[in-house]
Amino acid sequence: MTQSPTLSRRSSSSAHSQPRKSRQRGADARAGYTFLLPWLLGFIALTVGPMISSLYLSFTNYNLFEPPKWIGLDNYTTLFQDERFLQSVGVTVSYVVFGTPLKLAAALAVAMLLNSKRRGQGFYRSAFYAPSLIGASVSIAIVWKAMFGDAGPVDQGLSFFGINLGGWVGNPAMTMPMFILLTVWQFGAPMVIFLAGLKQIPADLYEAASMDGAGPVRKFLNITWPMLSPVIFFNLLMETIHAFQIFASAYIISNGEGGPAGSTLFYTLYLYLRGFSDFRMGYASAMAWLLVIVVGIITLIFFKTSKSWVHYSGDAK
Amino acid sequence: MINRRHFLTTVAVGTASAAALAACGTGSSTSAGETGSAENPVTINYTWWGNDDRAERTRKAIALFEEKNPDIKVNGNFTDFAGYWQKRATEAAGGGLPDVMQWDLSYLRDYGQRNQLLDLGTVNINTDAFEKSLLPSGQIRGKTYGIPTSTNAFAVYYDPAKLASLGIAEPDGTWTYQEFNDFLAEVGAKSNGEIFGGTDYTGVWWMFNIWLRQNNIEAFTEDGKLGFTKDDMKKWWNQTAALRGTPAIVSEERVTQLAPKSPFGSNVTATEVTWDNFMAGYLADSGATELKLAPVPSDDPDNLGLFLKPSMLMVASAKTKYKDAAARFIDFMVNDPEVGQIFKTSRGVPASKTQRDGTTFEGTDKLVVDYEKSIEQYLKDAPEPPIVGFGTLEASFKRVASDLNYGKLTIDGAADAWFKEAEDLIKQNA
C-alpha cells in the first residue's frame, strides 16, 4: 500500500515556517465562522440550550406546570426500581442487538451484489435505496401495521404455506420480529456507504488472489472484510446509535401505548409517555440523559475495540 | 484507500440526545379581558377531541354562535382523544393553552389545581338550568373550573340482532355478576367462538369504580388517597377469572389488532360495557340497525352504583385575554337549545334543562335519553373530580388488566403492579 503523508500533517508544518500564511489562515477561519454563524446560533439555541436545561431538569421533579424543585439524584435512583423502565431497556436492547447486525448484513450482501458491472445497476441501486427514504415515515408504519394484522398479507401468505401465526401486531411474541423486519428492510443508507467502500478496494488485489487460486469466501474474508473494515465500523456505529432512538414506528404501531403486553415499549416511547402523558418531565429528562451516557459509553467501547479489527491503509500492521 | 486519520476526523459521532422541551413561560393577563365589536371582532381559539361527525356538528354550532355574536370569531381545532392530552400538556408548559377547551373529568384536577384553568365563577355563565348535584363535578376546592355540557351513564350495550341469530333472549334489565358472566359464556358457546360474549369488563376502570360503589366503597378518599385495598382489586379481577381465554371474552390479541376501533364496533362481540353516549359511534362503526342498552350487573338489586358523570366539560384557559368572549361561548355551548339540536346525544344527554327541553330526541338518541331516565331511581351523586394524575392511573389500570389477559401477570402480580404505580404517583403529586 502507498505510504503518503496526511494532508493535515503537511499543512501544520508549513504553518509553523510561514507566519504570513498563518495570518491568512486566521482570516479564513474568521470568514468560515461567519458563514457558520447562522447554523451555530441554531445549534446553540435549539440543541445545546435545551440539552443543558434538560440536564438541570433531570435533577428536579418538573411536571410541566409548576416550577421545578431540586430533588438531587432521586429520578436516577427510582429508574432502577421502575419495572416499566427495565422492561423498556430490555425491549430496546434486544432490538439493537438483533436488528442492527441483521440490517448491516443485508446492506453488505446487497451492496456486494450491486458492485458488479451489470446493465441497469443505477436502477437497482435506487430501487434498493428507496425503502430507507420512506421507511421511517408515518405512512409506512401504518402500512406495516395493516400488513402484519389479522388476515393481513403476511398472515395470509404464511397461512398458504401452512404456518398459522395469526396477526403479528397483537401477539407479544411476534412484535419484535416485526420491528426487526421493518428496520432490516430500510438497509438502503448503510448499503450506499458499503457500495462506496467496495468501489475503493483496488481490483488488482482480487486479481492477484485469483491468480493464487483463492475462492470467493477466501477473497471475502481476506480482502473485502479487512479492506472494508473502516466502513463496517462506521456503519455499525451509526446504525447502533440510530437503533437506540427508534420512536415513530413504535408509537404508531402500538397506538402510543407500547403494547401488546409492553412488548413494543421502546426506551424513547416510555420516555415520551413519562414526559407528556404522566407529566413527569424531570423523570423523562433523567431517562434522556441516561441514554446519552449509555450510548456514549457504547461508542467509546466500539472505538477501543476497533483497534483490533479495523484496518486503515498506512497502518503498520 | 481509506486512511485512519482522515477517516476518524471525518466521522462525526452523533450521540443520541432526546432533547426535552423546557420553555416555561408565565404570561400575564388583563383582569377585565379585552372585548371586540362587530367591525373589529376578537378571535378566540376553541379546541376539542372527537371524530369527523363531531367536527361537523361543532362547525355548525360555531357558525350559529358567530351569527348571534358578530363581535366574536371562533377559531376551531380538533384531534383524537389520546393526542389531545399530549398537545394540551405541551401548550400548558409553553403558556399557550387555547382560550376555550372541551375537557374531561379525568384531567380536571391536573390542570385546575395547577392554576391552568380560569375560575368560571368570576365570569358570567348561567348555571340556573343545571342539576345542583352535577355542578360539583366541575369544581375543585370551591372554585368552578368546568361546566358540564352533558351527562352520560354506564351501561351494557348489546346487539339484539346478534342475540336473536344465536337464539339467546335479550337481557331483562336486572342481572347479578354471575348471570352476566353466564350470559357472556352462552354467547361464546352458541356462536362456536364466531362472536365473543364481550370484552373483559374487569379491565374497565369505571366498571371497577361502579362495583366499588355497589359495595359502598369510594374509589378515592377526600385527601386524595386510594379508598380501596389490594384485596378489593384482586376480588374484582377474579370476577372473570373463569372466563379469560374462553369464547366468553374476546382475546387481548384481537383487541390490540382492532384498536383504535372497539371489538363491539367491529362486530366481534355481542356486548360492551361503557358510557351510553358511545351509541352514535357504535352504530356508525358496526353498521348495525339497532343497538340497545341495559343497566350494569349488580349483586345488590337496590344499589347499581350508577351515577351521571359529566361526559365532557367546557373550560377556559387561565391566561385567556378574552374572558368575556370565552364565557359567552361556553354559555352558548352548554345552554342554547339550538346547540342541543345540533349535537343531540353525541356529546351525551344535554346537562342544561334549557338545552335538553329544546332538543327533540328521536330514534337512537331517544334510546339514550330513555336509558338515563330508566335508571334515575338508582342514581347517586356524581363523583368529584378524581385525584391529580387520574388519567395516568386509568391508563395503567387498562394496561395491567390487558397484561392479565395476555397471561403475562397473575391476578396478585397485576394488583401489586398497579398499586405500586398508584402509590408512586400519589406520592409524586402530594
Interface residues (C-beta under 8 A of the other chain):
Chain A: M1 T2 T6 L7 S8 T47 P50 M51 S53 S54 L57 N61 N63 L64 F65 E66 P67 T78 E83 G149 D150 G166 G167 V169 G170 N171 P172 G197 Q200 P202 M227 P230 V231 F234 L237 M238 I241 F244 Q245 N255 G256 E257 G259 P260 A261 G262 T268 L271 G275 F276 S277 D278 F279 R280 M281 A284 S285 M287 A288 L291 V292 V295 G296 T299 Y312 S313 G314 D315
Chain B: M1 I2 N3 R4 R5 H6 F7 T9 V11 V13 G14 T15 A16 S17 A18 A19 A20 L21 A22 C24 A82 G83 W85 Q86 A89 T90 A92 A93 D110 Y111 R114 N115 Q116 S251 E252 E253 R254 V255 T256 Q257 A259 P260 G389 G391 T392 A395 R399 S402 D403 Y406 K408 A417 K420 D424 L425 Q428 N429
